Amino acid sequence: MNLKLKTIRDIMKTNNIDAYFITTSDYHQSEYIGDFFKVREYISGFKGSFGDLIITENKAVIFTDGRYKIQVQEQLLDTGIDFFINNEKETPSMKEWIKENLNSGDILGFNGKITSAKQGKEFKDYLETFNIGIDSSFDKVDEFWQNRPALSGEKAFILNDIYTGETLESKFSRVREEMEAKNVDKLLISTLDDIAWFLNLRGQDIKYMPVVLGYLILDKKEGQFYVDCNKISPEIKEKLLKNNIELRGYNEIYSDLDKISEKNIKVWMDSSRTNFNLQKLLKESNILNAPLPTELMKALKNEIELENSRWAHIKDGVAVTKFLHWVKTHDKNGLLTEISGKNKIDSLRGEQDNFIEPSFNTISGYMSNAAMPHYSVTNESSLEIGNKGLYLVDSGGQYLEGTTDITRTIVVGELTKEMKRNFTLVLKGMLNISNLKFIEGTRGSDIDLIARQFLFQYGLNYNHGTGHGIGHVLGVHEGPHRINNVSNVKFENGMVVTNEPGLYLKDSYGIRIENELIIRKYMETEYGLFYQFETLTYVPIDLDAVEVEMLTPVEKEFLNSYHKEVYTKLSPYLNEQEQQWLLHETRTI
């Protein structure tokens, strides 16, 4: 029997709650969350970064996405919790599942502080038509999680203008212009990366994402930053006050918004990125629900940010290339494991100047474990890396100069013909995205198939997007732009996006090859403005896995040119042995 589920069901019964919805989020709809907020993981044991848990009197189910299809199946074994993979044919929507498993007069409970306003309203509007109510104040976690971790108390720090390329004063001026254009009185920012970008502050409240827990309300003259004031140094406070931004207690935002609601004040917010309990304090008629202006501003990197990011990627490339050399020359007779590989690449990054922390938990997967796209190695799951097959490492770093994300699939021994063919199919997709030229107005959904077309010819595919935006010393996943089959955001000059097609064969092996790209202007003609991609990531791609005859002359030329740049950029920072190894790894094919 799952004792955690029994305890929770007893609490639900005492509080007249018939279904309990637990999303994977914090008070700010963050992708990565602090340990305090990992309620779903604590209850279920499923460690994926995305998943929603619903508990009823006799059922429990997690909804997650295709990245975790294998992982969720393994980690929920014998827990009494079932799962659905979103967007699969047999998967219902969460609200439909709730309706089917509740009766008229029942109550859905959830914590409205961690559930987005958009999702909370969807539940409310849909379920009330079936006479099913909601209780957004149901927060009884402390009753069943006795040793719950505390909220972070880490100090904030200033990210200097030499790294940001724009002052707080300038950003405030640009945001005011957007507020004027929308005819709003106040702007409510709940998302931590937008706040960090706007204030030029960073912190350590969430592992892998250097942000500070807080909220920000701006009007056309001043602002209020709601934060644990113990995290704010006198220097930061002085900087904020110079820009008419007052410090307020972290939870005072609720009482302040309540006062705002009494007045006829128009507030701009994004309901998909603000929690339900905050939004319900405001009159619906006084809300402008639209994407925040900071979201696109943050995505369009300025030239100083881009130049810093180029240097961050050189340092990162040196660390990863040293790691590849270590793997390739390492004695694999029981001495190389997924855990030792993870520790090695993390330590090599730590040797680089201005390194802050990894940008996510390093994925270090050999053969069958690499078939889980977001595999998280543990001491129990760690495999020895043998003398055959493929070893996948997806990793990244946070530096003062920028954020990195790179995947390489490494040949550690004999490969089958199928492995080499499939590696080459993935590589062809990656190369053709990298070398693409496209017209203004192009979206990620317009080019996603370019990466997948080669796999499609063999009835193969991968169950994740081809690319995502990257923050600047912020989240490794950043919107609003992406490369997938649904993204309708237009690419613009200065955006940074990953390029990472893959292939995952259950219980067998996984392949992914990932670089970061900058969207840059290419040329303007009578037909319009055209863009191209500038590669940010420079690390060798394992030629031992490539079926050269499957590449077109254009693909070979691009790969050879890329490898020439890899050697030119990285070799000055390597020792003689590493240089000789890199020279061979970047050979012309």
Summary of the structure (lengths in Angstrom):
residues: 589
radius of gyration: 24.6
end to end distance: 58.7
largest distance: 73.8
contacts: 2028
relative contact order: 0.09
helix: 40%
strand: 23%
